[in-house]
Amino acid sequence: MEDIFVARVMSTSLHTVSPDALVEEAAQEMLDNGIGSVMVVDDDNHLEGILTTTDFVEIVAEQKPKDQTPVSKYMTTDVITTTAQESIRDVADVMIEHGFHHTPVVDEDEGVIGMVTTSDLAGYISHVQSPSPEE
C-alpha cells in the first residue's frame, strides 16, 4: 500500500460551505448528500475549517435548533490535511491516530481538491485483489 497515493482514493465530489453559512444550511447539505462533513472554504476555495456530524452533537446540546448560527462558530479550524501525492498508508495512520473519519486533500495553488474518508480507504482495501476501474 505504500505506493498508492491519496489521489487514487480521495473523493473529488466536494461539498463546501462558506464560513458565514448557517449551520442549518450545512446540516441540510450533509443530509441531502448522505455525507458526514462539509469543508468550509473562503472565496478562493482555501480551507478555513471542517464541520462534521460530530460537531452537530455540540450544536444540538448548546443551541436551539432554529438559532441563526454561522458555521464558523463550530467548525474545526486546526484541520490536519494531506496532499494528493501522500501515501494512503500515511494518511490512514494519521486518521487512526487522531480518530478522524475525514481528511481534506489540499493543493498549494488550487486550494481544496478532495477528501479522503474512512469509507474511501475501506473501499480501496476491499478491492485490492481486483481494483474497480476509475469512474
Chimera marker file (.cmm) of the C-alpha trace (Angstrom):
<marker_set name="trace">
<marker id="1" x="0.000" y="0.000" z="0.000" r="1" g="1" b="0" radius="0.5"/>
<marker id="2" x="2.997" y="2.362" z="0.326" r="1" g="1" b="0" radius="0.5"/>
<marker id="3" x="2.913" y="3.019" z="-3.433" r="1" g="1" b="0" radius="0.5"/>
<marker id="4" x="-0.762" y="4.040" z="-3.527" r="1" g="1" b="0" radius="0.5"/>
<marker id="5" x="-1.281" y="7.782" z="-3.323" r="1" g="1" b="0" radius="0.5"/>
<marker id="6" x="-4.149" y="9.801" z="-1.905" r="1" g="1" b="0" radius="0.5"/>
<marker id="7" x="-5.116" y="10.994" z="-5.396" r="1" g="1" b="0" radius="0.5"/>
<marker id="8" x="-6.221" y="7.457" z="-6.215" r="1" g="1" b="0" radius="0.5"/>
<marker id="9" x="-8.709" y="7.092" z="-3.364" r="1" g="1" b="0" radius="0.5"/>
<marker id="10" x="-9.816" y="10.625" z="-2.474" r="1" g="1" b="0" radius="0.5"/>
<marker id="11" x="-13.325" y="11.819" z="-3.136" r="1" g="1" b="0" radius="0.5"/>
<marker id="12" x="-13.451" y="14.725" z="-5.580" r="1" g="1" b="0" radius="0.5"/>
<marker id="13" x="-17.177" y="15.366" z="-5.395" r="1" g="1" b="0" radius="0.5"/>
<marker id="14" x="-16.774" y="18.108" z="-2.821" r="1" g="1" b="0" radius="0.5"/>
<marker id="15" x="-19.366" y="19.682" z="-0.600" r="1" g="1" b="0" radius="0.5"/>
<marker id="16" x="-18.341" y="23.062" z="0.734" r="1" g="1" b="0" radius="0.5"/>
<marker id="17" x="-19.895" y="25.994" z="2.545" r="1" g="1" b="0" radius="0.5"/>
<marker id="18" x="-18.662" y="29.480" z="3.354" r="1" g="1" b="0" radius="0.5"/>
<marker id="19" x="-17.729" y="30.423" z="6.941" r="1" g="1" b="0" radius="0.5"/>
<marker id="20" x="-20.868" y="32.570" z="7.239" r="1" g="1" b="0" radius="0.5"/>
<marker id="21" x="-23.231" y="29.807" z="6.094" r="1" g="1" b="0" radius="0.5"/>
<marker id="22" x="-25.788" y="28.901" z="8.724" r="1" g="1" b="0" radius="0.5"/>
<marker id="23" x="-25.353" y="25.558" z="10.470" r="1" g="1" b="0" radius="0.5"/>
<marker id="24" x="-28.871" y="24.652" z="9.337" r="1" g="1" b="0" radius="0.5"/>
<marker id="25" x="-27.737" y="25.043" z="5.703" r="1" g="1" b="0" radius="0.5"/>
<marker id="26" x="-24.646" y="22.903" z="6.318" r="1" g="1" b="0" radius="0.5"/>
<marker id="27" x="-26.768" y="20.245" z="8.018" r="1" g="1" b="0" radius="0.5"/>
<marker id="28" x="-29.176" y="20.172" z="5.083" r="1" g="1" b="0" radius="0.5"/>
<marker id="29" x="-26.260" y="19.851" z="2.618" r="1" g="1" b="0" radius="0.5"/>
<marker id="30" x="-24.958" y="16.889" z="4.601" r="1" g="1" b="0" radius="0.5"/>
<marker id="31" x="-28.384" y="15.251" z="4.844" r="1" g="1" b="0" radius="0.5"/>
<marker id="32" x="-29.240" y="15.819" z="1.174" r="1" g="1" b="0" radius="0.5"/>
<marker id="33" x="-25.965" y="14.247" z="0.058" r="1" g="1" b="0" radius="0.5"/>
<marker id="34" x="-25.590" y="11.497" z="2.669" r="1" g="1" b="0" radius="0.5"/>
<marker id="35" x="-22.223" y="12.837" z="3.802" r="1" g="1" b="0" radius="0.5"/>
<marker id="36" x="-20.602" y="13.216" z="7.200" r="1" g="1" b="0" radius="0.5"/>
<marker id="37" x="-18.827" y="16.525" z="6.695" r="1" g="1" b="0" radius="0.5"/>
<marker id="38" x="-18.622" y="19.739" z="4.732" r="1" g="1" b="0" radius="0.5"/>
<marker id="39" x="-15.443" y="21.694" z="4.187" r="1" g="1" b="0" radius="0.5"/>
<marker id="40" x="-15.577" y="25.394" z="4.968" r="1" g="1" b="0" radius="0.5"/>
<marker id="41" x="-13.777" y="27.403" z="2.289" r="1" g="1" b="0" radius="0.5"/>
<marker id="42" x="-13.191" y="31.049" z="1.517" r="1" g="1" b="0" radius="0.5"/>
<marker id="43" x="-13.933" y="32.758" z="-1.804" r="1" g="1" b="0" radius="0.5"/>
<marker id="44" x="-10.626" y="31.419" z="-3.240" r="1" g="1" b="0" radius="0.5"/>
<marker id="45" x="-11.504" y="27.811" z="-2.271" r="1" g="1" b="0" radius="0.5"/>
<marker id="46" x="-8.904" y="27.765" z="0.515" r="1" g="1" b="0" radius="0.5"/>
<marker id="47" x="-9.743" y="25.650" z="3.528" r="1" g="1" b="0" radius="0.5"/>
<marker id="48" x="-10.939" y="27.586" z="6.565" r="1" g="1" b="0" radius="0.5"/>
<marker id="49" x="-12.275" y="24.627" z="8.531" r="1" g="1" b="0" radius="0.5"/>
<marker id="50" x="-14.378" y="21.498" z="8.520" r="1" g="1" b="0" radius="0.5"/>
<marker id="51" x="-17.783" y="20.788" z="10.013" r="1" g="1" b="0" radius="0.5"/>
<marker id="52" x="-18.653" y="17.143" z="10.696" r="1" g="1" b="0" radius="0.5"/>
<marker id="53" x="-21.561" y="15.188" z="12.090" r="1" g="1" b="0" radius="0.5"/>
<marker id="54" x="-19.657" y="15.041" z="15.369" r="1" g="1" b="0" radius="0.5"/>
<marker id="55" x="-19.775" y="18.852" z="15.599" r="1" g="1" b="0" radius="0.5"/>
<marker id="56" x="-23.563" y="18.721" z="15.462" r="1" g="1" b="0" radius="0.5"/>
<marker id="57" x="-23.650" y="16.926" z="18.821" r="1" g="1" b="0" radius="0.5"/>
<marker id="58" x="-22.245" y="20.086" z="20.401" r="1" g="1" b="0" radius="0.5"/>
<marker id="59" x="-24.534" y="22.315" z="18.337" r="1" g="1" b="0" radius="0.5"/>
<marker id="60" x="-27.655" y="20.440" z="19.413" r="1" g="1" b="0" radius="0.5"/>
<marker id="61" x="-26.553" y="20.310" z="23.042" r="1" g="1" b="0" radius="0.5"/>
<marker id="62" x="-25.803" y="24.032" z="23.262" r="1" g="1" b="0" radius="0.5"/>
<marker id="63" x="-28.173" y="25.798" z="20.865" r="1" g="1" b="0" radius="0.5"/>
<marker id="64" x="-31.825" y="25.805" z="19.981" r="1" g="1" b="0" radius="0.5"/>
<marker id="65" x="-32.319" y="24.162" z="16.530" r="1" g="1" b="0" radius="0.5"/>
<marker id="66" x="-33.681" y="27.382" z="14.985" r="1" g="1" b="0" radius="0.5"/>
<marker id="67" x="-30.794" y="29.665" z="16.014" r="1" g="1" b="0" radius="0.5"/>
<marker id="68" x="-29.130" y="31.644" z="13.216" r="1" g="1" b="0" radius="0.5"/>
<marker id="69" x="-25.686" y="30.215" z="13.971" r="1" g="1" b="0" radius="0.5"/>
<marker id="70" x="-22.812" y="30.620" z="11.477" r="1" g="1" b="0" radius="0.5"/>
<marker id="71" x="-20.680" y="27.573" z="10.688" r="1" g="1" b="0" radius="0.5"/>
<marker id="72" x="-17.577" y="29.448" z="11.860" r="1" g="1" b="0" radius="0.5"/>
<marker id="73" x="-18.778" y="29.118" z="15.478" r="1" g="1" b="0" radius="0.5"/>
<marker id="74" x="-18.419" y="25.316" z="15.488" r="1" g="1" b="0" radius="0.5"/>
<marker id="75" x="-16.050" y="24.328" z="12.674" r="1" g="1" b="0" radius="0.5"/>
<marker id="76" x="-12.680" y="22.815" z="13.413" r="1" g="1" b="0" radius="0.5"/>
<marker id="77" x="-10.030" y="25.322" z="12.352" r="1" g="1" b="0" radius="0.5"/>
<marker id="78" x="-6.779" y="23.461" z="13.056" r="1" g="1" b="0" radius="0.5"/>
<marker id="79" x="-7.516" y="20.971" z="10.283" r="1" g="1" b="0" radius="0.5"/>
<marker id="80" x="-4.962" y="18.286" z="9.533" r="1" g="1" b="0" radius="0.5"/>
<marker id="81" x="-4.767" y="17.936" z="5.756" r="1" g="1" b="0" radius="0.5"/>
<marker id="82" x="-2.958" y="15.839" z="3.188" r="1" g="1" b="0" radius="0.5"/>
<marker id="83" x="-1.873" y="16.200" z="-0.419" r="1" g="1" b="0" radius="0.5"/>
<marker id="84" x="-2.788" y="14.110" z="-3.451" r="1" g="1" b="0" radius="0.5"/>
<marker id="85" x="0.768" y="12.735" z="-3.541" r="1" g="1" b="0" radius="0.5"/>
<marker id="86" x="0.724" y="11.365" z="0.015" r="1" g="1" b="0" radius="0.5"/>
<marker id="87" x="0.740" y="7.615" z="0.648" r="1" g="1" b="0" radius="0.5"/>
<marker id="88" x="-2.649" y="6.287" z="1.742" r="1" g="1" b="0" radius="0.5"/>
<marker id="89" x="-0.904" y="4.301" z="4.477" r="1" g="1" b="0" radius="0.5"/>
<marker id="90" x="0.444" y="7.545" z="5.973" r="1" g="1" b="0" radius="0.5"/>
<marker id="91" x="-2.975" y="9.190" z="5.757" r="1" g="1" b="0" radius="0.5"/>
<marker id="92" x="-4.642" y="6.134" z="7.316" r="1" g="1" b="0" radius="0.5"/>
<marker id="93" x="-2.096" y="6.193" z="10.166" r="1" g="1" b="0" radius="0.5"/>
<marker id="94" x="-2.884" y="9.864" z="10.897" r="1" g="1" b="0" radius="0.5"/>
<marker id="95" x="-6.624" y="9.243" z="10.730" r="1" g="1" b="0" radius="0.5"/>
<marker id="96" x="-6.388" y="6.316" z="13.137" r="1" g="1" b="0" radius="0.5"/>
<marker id="97" x="-4.033" y="8.188" z="15.465" r="1" g="1" b="0" radius="0.5"/>
<marker id="98" x="-6.420" y="11.157" z="15.738" r="1" g="1" b="0" radius="0.5"/>
<marker id="99" x="-9.724" y="9.304" z="15.414" r="1" g="1" b="0" radius="0.5"/>
<marker id="100" x="-10.610" y="11.176" z="12.209" r="1" g="1" b="0" radius="0.5"/>
<marker id="101" x="-13.070" y="9.957" z="9.616" r="1" g="1" b="0" radius="0.5"/>
<marker id="102" x="-12.313" y="12.751" z="7.108" r="1" g="1" b="0" radius="0.5"/>
<marker id="103" x="-9.063" y="14.267" z="5.858" r="1" g="1" b="0" radius="0.5"/>
<marker id="104" x="-9.207" y="17.155" z="3.382" r="1" g="1" b="0" radius="0.5"/>
<marker id="105" x="-6.834" y="16.996" z="0.406" r="1" g="1" b="0" radius="0.5"/>
<marker id="106" x="-5.339" y="20.380" z="-0.440" r="1" g="1" b="0" radius="0.5"/>
<marker id="107" x="-3.137" y="21.766" z="-3.186" r="1" g="1" b="0" radius="0.5"/>
<marker id="108" x="-0.965" y="24.820" z="-2.608" r="1" g="1" b="0" radius="0.5"/>
<marker id="109" x="-2.269" y="26.540" z="-5.756" r="1" g="1" b="0" radius="0.5"/>
<marker id="110" x="-5.800" y="25.150" z="-6.174" r="1" g="1" b="0" radius="0.5"/>
<marker id="111" x="-6.853" y="25.016" z="-2.531" r="1" g="1" b="0" radius="0.5"/>
<marker id="112" x="-9.200" y="22.181" z="-1.575" r="1" g="1" b="0" radius="0.5"/>
<marker id="113" x="-9.160" y="19.429" z="-4.220" r="1" g="1" b="0" radius="0.5"/>
<marker id="114" x="-10.562" y="16.396" z="-2.450" r="1" g="1" b="0" radius="0.5"/>
<marker id="115" x="-11.398" y="14.484" z="0.684" r="1" g="1" b="0" radius="0.5"/>
<marker id="116" x="-10.209" y="11.113" z="1.943" r="1" g="1" b="0" radius="0.5"/>
<marker id="117" x="-12.627" y="9.331" z="4.255" r="1" g="1" b="0" radius="0.5"/>
<marker id="118" x="-12.583" y="6.087" z="6.137" r="1" g="1" b="0" radius="0.5"/>
<marker id="119" x="-15.086" y="4.883" z="3.546" r="1" g="1" b="0" radius="0.5"/>
<marker id="120" x="-12.628" y="5.700" z="0.735" r="1" g="1" b="0" radius="0.5"/>
<marker id="121" x="-9.890" y="3.723" z="2.480" r="1" g="1" b="0" radius="0.5"/>
<marker id="122" x="-12.193" y="0.796" z="3.208" r="1" g="1" b="0" radius="0.5"/>
<marker id="123" x="-13.391" y="0.869" z="-0.395" r="1" g="1" b="0" radius="0.5"/>
<marker id="124" x="-9.822" y="0.663" z="-1.652" r="1" g="1" b="0" radius="0.5"/>
<marker id="125" x="-8.892" y="-2.141" z="0.720" r="1" g="1" b="0" radius="0.5"/>
<marker id="126" x="-11.938" y="-4.173" z="-0.266" r="1" g="1" b="0" radius="0.5"/>
<marker id="127" x="-10.894" y="-4.005" z="-3.934" r="1" g="1" b="0" radius="0.5"/>
<marker id="128" x="-7.150" y="-4.672" z="-3.592" r="1" g="1" b="0" radius="0.5"/>
<marker id="129" x="-7.380" y="-8.047" z="-5.276" r="1" g="1" b="0" radius="0.5"/>
<marker id="130" x="-9.226" y="-6.657" z="-8.292" r="1" g="1" b="0" radius="0.5"/>
<marker id="131" x="-9.412" y="-2.820" z="-8.194" r="1" g="1" b="0" radius="0.5"/>
<marker id="132" x="-12.508" y="-1.291" z="-9.683" r="1" g="1" b="0" radius="0.5"/>
<marker id="133" x="-11.984" y="0.883" z="-12.761" r="1" g="1" b="0" radius="0.5"/>
<marker id="134" x="-11.941" y="4.659" z="-12.352" r="1" g="1" b="0" radius="0.5"/>
<marker id="135" x="-15.400" y="6.165" z="-12.555" r="1" g="1" b="0" radius="0.5"/>
<link id1="1" id2="2" r="1" g="1" b="0" radius="0.2"/>
<link id1="2" id2="3" r="1" g="1" b="0" radius="0.2"/>
<link id1="3" id2="4" r="1" g="1" b="0" radius="0.2"/>
<link id1="4" id2="5" r="1" g="1" b="0" radius="0.2"/>
<link id1="5" id2="6" r="1" g="1" b="0" radius="0.2"/>
<link id1="6" id2="7" r="1" g="1" b="0" radius="0.2"/>
<link id1="7" id2="8" r="1" g="1" b="0" radius="0.2"/>
<link id1="8" id2="9" r="1" g="1" b="0" radius="0.2"/>
<link id1="9" id2="10" r="1" g="1" b="0" radius="0.2"/>
<link id1="10" id2="11" r="1" g="1" b="0" radius="0.2"/>
<link id1="11" id2="12" r="1" g="1" b="0" radius="0.2"/>
<link id1="12" id2="13" r="1" g="1" b="0" radius="0.2"/>
<link id1="13" id2="14" r="1" g="1" b="0" radius="0.2"/>
<link id1="14" id2="15" r="1" g="1" b="0" radius="0.2"/>
<link id1="15" id2="16" r="1" g="1" b="0" radius="0.2"/>
<link id1="16" id2="17" r="1" g="1" b="0" radius="0.2"/>
<link id1="17" id2="18" r="1" g="1" b="0" radius="0.2"/>
<link id1="18" id2="19" r="1" g="1" b="0" radius="0.2"/>
<link id1="19" id2="20" r="1" g="1" b="0" radius="0.2"/>
<link id1="20" id2="21" r="1" g="1" b="0" radius="0.2"/>
<link id1="21" id2="22" r="1" g="1" b="0" radius="0.2"/>
<link id1="22" id2="23" r="1" g="1" b="0" radius="0.2"/>
<link id1="23" id2="24" r="1" g="1" b="0" radius="0.2"/>
<link id1="24" id2="25" r="1" g="1" b="0" radius="0.2"/>
<link id1="25" id2="26" r="1" g="1" b="0" radius="0.2"/>
<link id1="26" id2="27" r="1" g="1" b="0" radius="0.2"/>
<link id1="27" id2="28" r="1" g="1" b="0" radius="0.2"/>
<link id1="28" id2="29" r="1" g="1" b="0" radius="0.2"/>
<link id1="29" id2="30" r="1" g="1" b="0" radius="0.2"/>
<link id1="30" id2="31" r="1" g="1" b="0" radius="0.2"/>
<link id1="31" id2="32" r="1" g="1" b="0" radius="0.2"/>
<link id1="32" id2="33" r="1" g="1" b="0" radius="0.2"/>
<link id1="33" id2="34" r="1" g="1" b="0" radius="0.2"/>
<link id1="34" id2="35" r="1" g="1" b="0" radius="0.2"/>
<link id1="35" id2="36" r="1" g="1" b="0" radius="0.2"/>
<link id1="36" id2="37" r="1" g="1" b="0" radius="0.2"/>
<link id1="37" id2="38" r="1" g="1" b="0" radius="0.2"/>
<link id1="38" id2="39" r="1" g="1" b="0" radius="0.2"/>
<link id1="39" id2="40" r="1" g="1" b="0" radius="0.2"/>
<link id1="40" id2="41" r="1" g="1" b="0" radius="0.2"/>
<link id1="41" id2="42" r="1" g="1" b="0" radius="0.2"/>
<link id1="42" id2="43" r="1" g="1" b="0" radius="0.2"/>
<link id1="43" id2="44" r="1" g="1" b="0" radius="0.2"/>
<link id1="44" id2="45" r="1" g="1" b="0" radius="0.2"/>
<link id1="45" id2="46" r="1" g="1" b="0" radius="0.2"/>
<link id1="46" id2="47" r="1" g="1" b="0" radius="0.2"/>
<link id1="47" id2="48" r="1" g="1" b="0" radius="0.2"/>
<link id1="48" id2="49" r="1" g="1" b="0" radius="0.2"/>
<link id1="49" id2="50" r="1" g="1" b="0" radius="0.2"/>
<link id1="50" id2="51" r="1" g="1" b="0" radius="0.2"/>
<link id1="51" id2="52" r="1" g="1" b="0" radius="0.2"/>
<link id1="52" id2="53" r="1" g="1" b="0" radius="0.2"/>
<link id1="53" id2="54" r="1" g="1" b="0" radius="0.2"/>
<link id1="54" id2="55" r="1" g="1" b="0" radius="0.2"/>
<link id1="55" id2="56" r="1" g="1" b="0" radius="0.2"/>
<link id1="56" id2="57" r="1" g="1" b="0" radius="0.2"/>
<link id1="57" id2="58" r="1" g="1" b="0" radius="0.2"/>
<link id1="58" id2="59" r="1" g="1" b="0" radius="0.2"/>
<link id1="59" id2="60" r="1" g="1" b="0" radius="0.2"/>
<link id1="60" id2="61" r="1" g="1" b="0" radius="0.2"/>
<link id1="61" id2="62" r="1" g="1" b="0" radius="0.2"/>
<link id1="62" id2="63" r="1" g="1" b="0" radius="0.2"/>
<link id1="63" id2="64" r="1" g="1" b="0" radius="0.2"/>
<link id1="64" id2="65" r="1" g="1" b="0" radius="0.2"/>
<link id1="65" id2="66" r="1" g="1" b="0" radius="0.2"/>
<link id1="66" id2="67" r="1" g="1" b="0" radius="0.2"/>
<link id1="67" id2="68" r="1" g="1" b="0" radius="0.2"/>
<link id1="68" id2="69" r="1" g="1" b="0" radius="0.2"/>
<link id1="69" id2="70" r="1" g="1" b="0" radius="0.2"/>
<link id1="70" id2="71" r="1" g="1" b="0" radius="0.2"/>
<link id1="71" id2="72" r="1" g="1" b="0" radius="0.2"/>
<link id1="72" id2="73" r="1" g="1" b="0" radius="0.2"/>
<link id1="73" id2="74" r="1" g="1" b="0" radius="0.2"/>
<link id1="74" id2="75" r="1" g="1" b="0" radius="0.2"/>
<link id1="75" id2="76" r="1" g="1" b="0" radius="0.2"/>
<link id1="76" id2="77" r="1" g="1" b="0" radius="0.2"/>
<link id1="77" id2="78" r="1" g="1" b="0" radius="0.2"/>
<link id1="78" id2="79" r="1" g="1" b="0" radius="0.2"/>
<link id1="79" id2="80" r="1" g="1" b="0" radius="0.2"/>
<link id1="80" id2="81" r="1" g="1" b="0" radius="0.2"/>
<link id1="81" id2="82" r="1" g="1" b="0" radius="0.2"/>
<link id1="82" id2="83" r="1" g="1" b="0" radius="0.2"/>
<link id1="83" id2="84" r="1" g="1" b="0" radius="0.2"/>
<link id1="84" id2="85" r="1" g="1" b="0" radius="0.2"/>
<link id1="85" id2="86" r="1" g="1" b="0" radius="0.2"/>
<link id1="86" id2="87" r="1" g="1" b="0" radius="0.2"/>
<link id1="87" id2="88" r="1" g="1" b="0" radius="0.2"/>
<link id1="88" id2="89" r="1" g="1" b="0" radius="0.2"/>
<link id1="89" id2="90" r="1" g="1" b="0" radius="0.2"/>
<link id1="90" id2="91" r="1" g="1" b="0" radius="0.2"/>
<link id1="91" id2="92" r="1" g="1" b="0" radius="0.2"/>
<link id1="92" id2="93" r="1" g="1" b="0" radius="0.2"/>
<link id1="93" id2="94" r="1" g="1" b="0" radius="0.2"/>
<link id1="94" id2="95" r="1" g="1" b="0" radius="0.2"/>
<link id1="95" id2="96" r="1" g="1" b="0" radius="0.2"/>
<link id1="96" id2="97" r="1" g="1" b="0" radius="0.2"/>
<link id1="97" id2="98" r="1" g="1" b="0" radius="0.2"/>
<link id1="98" id2="99" r="1" g="1" b="0" radius="0.2"/>
<link id1="99" id2="100" r="1" g="1" b="0" radius="0.2"/>
<link id1="100" id2="101" r="1" g="1" b="0" radius="0.2"/>
<link id1="101" id2="102" r="1" g="1" b="0" radius="0.2"/>
<link id1="102" id2="103" r="1" g="1" b="0" radius="0.2"/>
<link id1="103" id2="104" r="1" g="1" b="0" radius="0.2"/>
<link id1="104" id2="105" r="1" g="1" b="0" radius="0.2"/>
<link id1="105" id2="106" r="1" g="1" b="0" radius="0.2"/>
<link id1="106" id2="107" r="1" g="1" b="0" radius="0.2"/>
<link id1="107" id2="108" r="1" g="1" b="0" radius="0.2"/>
<link id1="108" id2="109" r="1" g="1" b="0" radius="0.2"/>
<link id1="109" id2="110" r="1" g="1" b="0" radius="0.2"/>
<link id1="110" id2="111" r="1" g="1" b="0" radius="0.2"/>
<link id1="111" id2="112" r="1" g="1" b="0" radius="0.2"/>
<link id1="112" id2="113" r="1" g="1" b="0" radius="0.2"/>
<link id1="113" id2="114" r="1" g="1" b="0" radius="0.2"/>
<link id1="114" id2="115" r="1" g="1" b="0" radius="0.2"/>
<link id1="115" id2="116" r="1" g="1" b="0" radius="0.2"/>
<link id1="116" id2="117" r="1" g="1" b="0" radius="0.2"/>
<link id1="117" id2="118" r="1" g="1" b="0" radius="0.2"/>
<link id1="118" id2="119" r="1" g="1" b="0" radius="0.2"/>
<link id1="119" id2="120" r="1" g="1" b="0" radius="0.2"/>
<link id1="120" id2="121" r="1" g="1" b="0" radius="0.2"/>
<link id1="121" id2="122" r="1" g="1" b="0" radius="0.2"/>
<link id1="122" id2="123" r="1" g="1" b="0" radius="0.2"/>
<link id1="123" id2="124" r="1" g="1" b="0" radius="0.2"/>
<link id1="124" id2="125" r="1" g="1" b="0" radius="0.2"/>
<link id1="125" id2="126" r="1" g="1" b="0" radius="0.2"/>
<link id1="126" id2="127" r="1" g="1" b="0" radius="0.2"/>
<link id1="127" id2="128" r="1" g="1" b="0" radius="0.2"/>
<link id1="128" id2="129" r="1" g="1" b="0" radius="0.2"/>
<link id1="129" id2="130" r="1" g="1" b="0" radius="0.2"/>
<link id1="130" id2="131" r="1" g="1" b="0" radius="0.2"/>
<link id1="131" id2="132" r="1" g="1" b="0" radius="0.2"/>
<link id1="132" id2="133" r="1" g="1" b="0" radius="0.2"/>
<link id1="133" id2="134" r="1" g="1" b="0" radius="0.2"/>
<link id1="134" id2="135" r="1" g="1" b="0" radius="0.2"/>
</marker_set>
